[in-house]
């Protein structure tokens, strides 16, 4: 199997790679899809520096965008402010 055959092709495959196979595994205290917590400002820039070789910057940004635009994440932000 070639490297291009291993690369995610669909939107969902990219989300799975970034969120479920990297961030939730490597940073479980920061990333939890079921019970998200608000992320600190600038955490994305720090994580960009630590991307594994199999994740592109575009895939990372797509994954972070998906994670931070979900209603569960917005609820976590609102709940933290109370």
Secondary structure, DSSP 8 states (H G I E B T S, - for coil): --HHHHS--SHHHHHIIIIIIIIHHH-TTT--SSS-----TTHHHHHHTT--TTS-HHHHHHHHHHHHTSHHHHHHHHHHH-
